[in-house]
Amino acid sequence: MYVADSRASTPDTPATAAASAEGAARPRAGRRRAAVAPTVLALGAVSLITDVSSEMVTAVLPLYLVTGLGLSPLGFGLLDGIYNGFSALVRLVGGHLADRGGGRHKWVAGFGYGLSAACKPLLLVAQTLTPIGLILAADRTGKGLRTAPRDALISLSSTPETRGRAFGVHRAMDTAGALVGPVVAFLILRETVDGYDAVFTVSFCVAVVGVLVLVLFVPGGSRTKTDEAVRAAGAVRATGARGTVGATGAPGAPGAPGTIGATPENGTGPIAPGKAAAPRPTLRAALALLHRRDLRRITLCALLLGLATVSDSFVYLLLQRRLGVPDRWFALLPLGTAAAFLLLAVPLGRLADRIGRWRVFLAGHGALLLAYGLLLSSWHGTALPYAVLLLHGGFYAATDGVLMAAASDSVPEELRSSGLALVQTGQALARFACSLSFGAAWTAWGDRTALTASAVTLALCALFALRLRPASSKGLA
């Protein structure tokens, strides 16, 4: 855990800070340097606890709505679209508030976590479509407010060379919570009479613990002194003999000697140390980030691929129908996805740092396409659910954190939350539309036709994204 250091210190000059950081980052005899910053680990703990809470609800919600309340696939698609896509409406707001506050990342994220926690007990009294929809919308508003500031904290606490690994570590910790949540929900459903009510109550209590961990252990500023030292050390190592650091932190990247910042290729331009050359954090400046070629292409590709990304809940419902899984075992299906995500997030994050984030990102969608193919095939072997869930988890491991790491390379620090929120908003809106259209297609033509259409759309969008990949660089190639 990381506890914010409250000791006052004298500000260092860039040269002395970098030199001291380089010395601090150099591993001593018999001691290995930390792979990720303490802020990343603290945020990972918050996400782990929060995901235990949220995945308890997510694991039982499809069965609760379809079997318990008798919703049609179209009605469930509407609620699932709200649950997964409503946060898109407020992500830009959350990112803007965090950037404009100059250090409010923690508090904007904390408000989002608190709002989501407050929604859990309200599910105890909601029994019809309208109030459930409003509660889910409020819960996703909290998620939308917290996601971009949280990812900005991770990005700002990491060097470009280790950013993929940092997001991989966070996503692995986050997924550990997703692995525990369904197990807790399953045990509660087995041991209690009013199973759903008990799940919602325990979920609320766990969410409150997550908020407390955020308040107590995550530093209040956008960067801590320790994290800044790690970043500065990375800049010193990447500078080398030429004294330049590009957007990816590669030695000898294009730019004026002695500059630290992005290269002309991604449109950020050189930024001299210690000078206020960055844009002012306004909504107009945030939207103007789309003028940057790389970020615009990343956002467009995330949006198009999101249009064919079928919701997890529908994937689990399809598996249940194919295999005849009893209702009491349904809550365990997300465990397969979570386990694969947990095992693959860090290795794929490190692989993305080495061979290119865009390649790993597109390969993840290839894994999702294979999962769709298995669900559409005539194979009914016992290995089918394991193969589908492994591919499903691999998809998330190769895309979730990797996409944020790729987008971070194209956004200046002062607008990092807003820039990431732009990508997340496009992706979330697309997935909202996919949930609505998939639910409608399932109701009108059946589940196989709906999934076939999604698979064809995903293949076409992946081919388009392959041609529209961002400009070649170490992080995006």
C-alpha positions in Angstrom: 0.0 0.0 0.0 1.0 3.6 -0.5 0.5 6.2 2.1 1.0 9.8 0.9 4.2 11.3 2.3 3.2 14.4 4.3 6.7 15.6 4.9 7.5 19.0 3.3 10.4 19.3 1.0 12.2 21.9 -1.1 11.4 21.9 -4.8 14.1 20.5 -6.9 15.3 21.9 -10.2 14.8 19.7 -13.2 18.4 18.9 -13.4 18.9 17.9 -9.8 15.5 16.2 -9.7 16.5 14.1 -12.7 19.9 13.3 -11.3 18.6 12.3 -7.9 15.8 10.3 -9.5 18.4 8.4 -11.6 20.3 7.6 -8.5 17.2 6.6 -6.6 16.0 4.4 -9.5 19.4 2.7 -9.9 19.0 -0.7 -8.1 21.2 -1.2 -5.1 23.2 -4.4 -4.6 20.8 -7.2 -3.9 17.7 -5.1 -4.5 15.5 -4.9 -7.5 13.9 -1.7 -8.6 10.1 -1.5 -8.4 8.5 -2.3 -11.7 5.5 0.0 -11.2 4.9 3.1 -9.1 3.3 2.9 -5.7 0.3 4.9 -6.9 -0.5 2.2 -9.4 -0.5 -0.4 -6.7 -2.7 1.7 -4.4 -5.2 2.3 -7.3 -5.0 -1.4 -8.1 -6.1 -2.2 -4.5 -9.0 0.2 -4.8 -10.1 -1.4 -8.1 -9.7 -4.9 -6.7 -12.1 -4.2 -3.8 -14.5 -2.2 -5.9 -14.6 -5.0 -8.5 -15.5 -7.5 -5.9 -18.5 -5.4 -5.1 -19.5 -4.6 -8.7 -19.0 -8.1 -10.1 -21.2 -9.6 -7.3 -24.0 -7.6 -8.9 -22.9 -8.1 -12.5 -22.8 -11.9 -12.0 -26.4 -12.2 -10.9 -28.0 -9.3 -12.7 -28.7 -11.0 -16.1 -30.4 -14.0 -14.4 -32.2 -11.7 -11.9 -33.6 -9.5 -14.7 -34.4 -12.2 -17.3 -35.5 -15.0 -15.0 -36.6 -13.2 -11.8 -38.3 -10.2 -13.4 -39.1 -11.8 -16.8 -37.5 -9.2 -19.0 -37.3 -9.9 -22.8 -33.9 -9.9 -24.6 -34.8 -6.4 -25.9 -35.6 -5.1 -22.4 -32.4 -6.7 -21.1 -30.4 -5.2 -24.0 -31.8 -1.8 -23.0 -30.7 -2.1 -19.4 -27.4 -3.7 -20.3 -26.8 -0.8 -22.7 -27.5 1.6 -19.9 -25.2 -0.4 -17.5 -22.3 -0.5 -20.0 -22.7 2.7 -22.0 -24.3 5.4 -19.9 -21.0 6.3 -18.3 -20.0 7.6 -21.8 -22.2 10.6 -21.2 -20.1 11.8 -18.2 -16.6 10.6 -18.9 -15.6 13.8 -20.6 -17.0 15.7 -17.6 -14.9 13.6 -15.2 -11.8 14.0 -17.3 -12.3 17.7 -17.6 -12.9 18.3 -13.9 -9.7 16.3 -13.0 -7.5 18.2 -15.5 -8.9 21.6 -14.6 -8.4 21.1 -10.9 -4.7 20.6 -11.3 -4.6 17.7 -8.8 -8.2 16.7 -8.4 -7.8 13.3 -10.0 -8.2 11.5 -6.7 -11.2 13.4 -5.5 -13.1 13.3 -8.8 -12.4 9.5 -8.9 -13.4 9.3 -5.2 -16.8 10.9 -5.9 -17.4 8.4 -8.7 -16.6 5.5 -6.5 -18.9 6.9 -3.8 -21.8 7.4 -6.1 -21.6 3.8 -7.4 -21.4 2.5 -3.9 -24.5 4.4 -2.9 -26.5 2.8 -5.7 -26.1 -0.8 -4.5 -28.7 -0.8 -1.7 -31.2 0.9 -4.0 -31.5 -2.3 -6.0 -33.2 -3.8 -2.9 -36.3 -1.8 -3.5 -36.4 -1.6 -7.4 -38.7 -4.2 -9.0 -39.6 -2.7 -12.4 -37.8 -1.6 -15.5 -37.8 2.2 -14.9 -36.4 2.4 -11.4 -33.8 -0.3 -12.2 -32.8 1.7 -15.3 -32.4 4.9 -13.2 -30.3 3.1 -10.6 -28.0 1.5 -13.2 -27.7 4.9 -14.9 -26.6 6.5 -11.6 -24.2 3.7 -10.9 -22.6 4.0 -14.4 -22.4 7.8 -13.9 -20.1 7.1 -11.0 -18.0 4.8 -13.1 -17.8 7.4 -15.9 -16.6 10.1 -13.5 -13.9 7.9 -12.0 -12.4 6.0 -15.0 -10.5 8.8 -16.8 -9.0 10.4 -13.6 -7.9 7.0 -12.4 -6.3 6.0 -15.7 -4.7 9.4 -15.9 -3.1 8.8 -12.4 -1.7 5.5 -13.7 -0.4 7.1 -16.8 1.2 10.1 -15.0 2.8 7.8 -12.5 4.6 5.7 -15.1 7.3 6.2 -17.7 6.4 5.7 -21.4 8.6 2.6 -21.5 6.7 0.9 -18.6 3.2 2.3 -19.2 1.9 -0.9 -20.8 3.1 -2.9 -17.8 1.7 -0.4 -15.3 -1.8 -0.7 -16.9 -1.4 -4.4 -17.1 -0.6 -4.6 -13.3 -3.6 -2.4 -12.5 -5.9 -4.4 -14.7 -4.6 -7.7 -13.2 -5.4 -6.4 -9.7 -8.8 -5.1 -10.9 -9.5 -8.5 -12.4 -8.6 -10.3 -9.3 -11.6 -8.6 -7.7 -13.7 -9.6 -10.7 -12.6 -13.2 -10.0 -13.6 -13.1 -6.3 -16.9 -11.2 -6.8 -18.8 -14.0 -8.7 -17.6 -16.6 -6.2 -18.9 -14.5 -3.3 -22.3 -14.0 -5.1 -22.5 -17.8 -5.8 -21.9 -18.7 -2.1 -24.4 -16.1 -0.9 -27.1 -17.4 -3.3 -26.4 -21.0 -2.0 -26.5 -20.2 1.7 -29.3 -17.6 2.0 -33.0 -17.6 1.4 -33.3 -14.1 -0.1 -30.2 -14.6 -2.2 -30.5 -11.5 -4.5 -31.2 -9.1 -1.6 -28.2 -10.5 0.3 -25.9 -10.1 -2.7 -26.9 -6.4 -3.1 -26.4 -5.7 0.7 -22.9 -7.3 0.9 -22.0 -5.6 -2.4 -22.7 -2.2 -0.8 -20.6 -3.0 2.3 -17.6 -4.0 0.1 -17.9 -0.9 -2.1 -17.7 1.3 1.0 -14.4 -0.4 2.0 -13.1 0.4 -1.5 -13.9 4.1 -1.1 -12.2 4.2 2.3 -9.0 2.6 0.8 -9.0 5.3 -1.9 -9.3 8.1 0.6 -6.6 6.7 3.0 -4.0 5.3 0.7 -4.0 7.0 -2.7 -2.1 10.3 -2.8 -4.1 13.5 -3.4 -2.2 15.0 -6.2 -2.0 13.8 -9.8 1.6 12.8 -9.2 3.6 12.0 -6.1 7.2 12.8 -5.4 8.1 9.1 -5.6 6.3 8.6 -8.9 7.8 11.8 -10.3 11.2 10.4 -9.4 10.5 7.2 -11.3 9.3 9.2 -14.3 12.3 11.5 -14.2 14.7 8.6 -14.0 13.1 7.0 -17.0 13.6 10.3 -18.9 17.2 10.5 -18.0 17.9 6.9 -19.1 16.0 7.4 -22.4 17.8 10.7 -23.1 21.2 9.1 -23.7 23.9 10.9 -25.6 21.6 13.1 -27.7 19.7 14.5 -24.8 16.3 14.1 -26.3 13.2 12.2 -25.3 10.3 11.6 -27.8 6.7 10.7 -27.1 7.6 7.2 -26.5 10.7 7.9 -24.5 12.9 6.3 -27.1 16.5 7.5 -27.2 17.2 9.8 -30.1 13.5 10.4 -30.8 12.8 13.4 -33.1 12.8 16.7 -31.3 15.0 19.6 -30.3 18.0 18.8 -28.1 17.1 18.9 -24.5 13.4 18.7 -25.0 11.0 16.3 -23.2 7.7 15.6 -24.8 6.1 14.2 -27.9 7.3 14.2 -31.4 5.9 16.2 -34.4 4.5 12.9 -35.8 1.9 12.6 -33.1 1.2 16.3 -33.1 2.1 17.4 -29.6 5.4 19.2 -30.4 8.3 19.7 -28.1 7.8 20.9 -24.6 10.8 22.5 -22.8 11.2 21.5 -19.2 9.9 24.0 -16.7 8.0 26.1 -19.2 4.2 26.5 -19.4 3.8 25.5 -23.1 0.9 23.2 -22.5 -2.7 24.0 -23.4 -5.1 25.3 -20.7 -7.4 22.5 -19.4 -10.7 23.6 -21.0 -13.4 21.6 -22.7 -12.5 23.2 -26.0 -8.9 22.2 -25.5 -10.0 18.7 -24.7 -12.1 18.4 -27.9 -9.3 20.0 -29.9 -7.2 16.9 -29.0 -9.0 15.2 -31.8 -7.0 17.3 -34.2 -4.0 15.1 -33.3 -3.9 12.5 -36.0 -2.9 9.6 -33.7 -5.5 10.2 -31.1 -8.2 10.8 -33.7 -7.4 7.4 -35.3 -7.2 5.6 -31.9 -10.6 7.1 -31.0 -12.2 6.2 -34.3 -10.9 2.6 -34.2 -12.1 2.1 -30.6 -15.5 3.4 -31.6 -15.8 1.1 -34.6 -14.6 -2.0 -32.8 -16.9 -1.2 -29.9 -19.9 -1.4 -32.3 -19.3 -5.1 -32.7 -18.3 -6.0 -29.1 -21.2 -8.0 -27.7 -21.8 -7.4 -24.0 -20.3 -9.9 -21.5 -23.8 -10.6 -20.2 -25.0 -11.7 -23.6 -22.0 -14.0 -24.0 -22.8 -15.7 -20.7 -26.5 -16.0 -21.7 -25.5 -17.6 -25.0 -23.2 -20.0 -23.2 -25.9 -21.0 -20.8 -28.4 -21.7 -23.7 -25.8 -23.7 -25.6 -24.8 -25.9 -22.7 -27.9 -25.8 -20.5 -26.1 -24.4 -17.5 -28.4 -24.5 -14.4 -29.4 -21.2 -13.0 -27.5 -21.7 -9.7 -24.2 -22.1 -11.6 -24.7 -19.1 -13.9 -22.9 -16.7 -11.5 -19.7 -18.7 -12.0 -19.4 -18.1 -15.8 -17.7 -14.7 -15.4 -14.9 -16.5 -13.4 -13.5 -18.0 -16.6 -13.2 -14.5 -18.3 -11.8 -13.0 -15.1 -9.2 -15.8 -14.6 -7.9 -15.5 -18.2 -7.8 -11.7 -17.8 -5.9 -12.0 -14.6 -3.3 -14.4 -16.0 -2.7 -12.6 -19.3 -3.0 -8.8 -18.4 0.6 -8.3 -17.2 2.3 -10.5 -19.9 0.3 -8.9 -22.7 1.0 -5.4 -21.3 4.7 -6.2 -21.3 4.4 -7.6 -24.8 2.7 -4.5 -26.0 5.6 -2.4 -24.6 8.0 -4.5 -26.7 6.4 -5.2 -30.0 3.8 -2.4 -30.2 0.5 -1.7 -28.5 -1.6 -1.6 -31.7 -0.6 -5.1 -32.7 -1.6 -6.5 -29.4 -4.8 -4.4 -29.4 -5.9 -5.8 -32.8 -4.8 -9.4 -31.8 -7.2 -9.1 -28.8 -10.1 -8.5 -31.2 -9.0 -11.5 -33.2 -9.4 -13.6 -30.0 -12.9 -12.2 -29.5 -13.8 -13.1 -33.1 -12.6 -16.7 -32.5 -14.9 -16.8 -29.4 -17.9 -15.7 -31.5 -17.0 -18.4 -34.0 -16.9 -21.1 -31.3 -20.3 -20.0 -30.0 -21.7 -20.2 -33.6 -20.1 -23.6 -34.3 -21.8 -27.0 -33.9 -19.2 -28.1 -31.4 -20.7 -29.1 -28.0 -17.7 -30.6 -26.3 -16.9 -30.1 -22.6 -14.0 -27.9 -23.5 -16.3 -25.3 -25.3 -17.0 -23.0 -22.3 -13.3 -23.1 -21.2 -12.1 -22.1 -24.7 -14.7 -19.4 -25.1 -14.0 -17.9 -21.7 -10.3 -18.1 -22.2 -10.5 -16.2 -25.5 -13.0 -13.7 -23.9 -10.6 -13.0 -21.1 -7.6 -12.8 -23.5 -9.6 -10.2 -25.5 -9.9 -7.9 -22.4 -6.2 -8.5 -21.4 -5.0 -7.4 -24.8 -7.3 -4.4 -25.2 -8.4 -2.7 -22.0 -5.2 -1.4 -20.5 -3.3 -1.6 -23.8 -5.7 0.9 -25.4 -5.2 3.4 -22.6 -1.4 3.0 -22.8 -1.5 3.7 -26.5 -3.8 6.7 -26.2 -1.6 8.1 -23.4 1.4 8.5 -25.8 -0.6 10.9 -27.9 -1.9 13.2 -25.1 -0.1 15.9 -23.1 0.1 15.5 -19.4 -2.0 18.6 -18.7 -4.9 17.1 -20.6 -4.3 13.4 -19.9 -7.7 12.7 -18.2 -9.6 14.6 -20.9 -7.7 12.8 -23.7 -8.3 9.3 -22.3 -11.9 10.2 -21.6 -12.4 11.0 -25.4 -11.3 7.5 -26.3 -13.3 5.9 -23.5 -16.4 7.9 -24.5 -16.3 6.8 -28.1 -15.8 3.2 -27.1 -18.6 3.3 -24.4 -21.1 4.9 -26.7 -20.4 2.3 -29.4 -20.9 -0.6 -26.9 -24.1 1.0 -25.7 -25.4 1.0 -29.3 -24.2 -2.7 -29.7 -26.1 -3.8 -26.6 -29.3 -2.2 -27.9 -28.9 -3.5 -31.5 -27.9 -7.0 -30.3 -30.9 -7.3 -27.9 -33.3 -6.1 -30.7 -31.8 -8.6 -33.2 -32.0 -11.4 -30.7 -35.7 -10.6 -30.1 -36.5 -10.3 -33.8 -34.4 -13.0 -35.4 -32.9 -15.2 -32.7 -29.5 -15.4 -30.9 -27.6 -17.1 -33.7 -28.5 -14.5 -36.3 -27.7 -11.7 -33.9 -24.2 -13.2 -33.1 -23.5 -13.9 -36.8 -24.1 -10.2 -37.6 -21.9 -9.1 -34.8 -19.1 -11.4 -35.9 -19.2 -10.2 -39.5 -19.2 -6.6 -38.3 -16.3 -7.2 -36.0 -14.2 -8.7 -38.8 -14.9 -5.8 -41.1 -14.1 -3.2 -38.4 -10.9 -5.0 -37.5 -9.7 -4.9 -41.1 -10.5 -1.2 -41.3 -8.7 -0.6 -38.0 -5.6 -2.5 -39.4 -5.4 0.0 -42.3 -6.2 3.0 -40.1 -3.6 2.3 -37.4 -1.8 5.3 -35.8 1.5 6.5 -37.2 4.3 4.1 -36.6 6.1 4.5 -33.3 7.5 2.3 -30.6 4.2 2.4 -28.7 1.8 2.1 -31.6 3.4 0.1 -34.3 
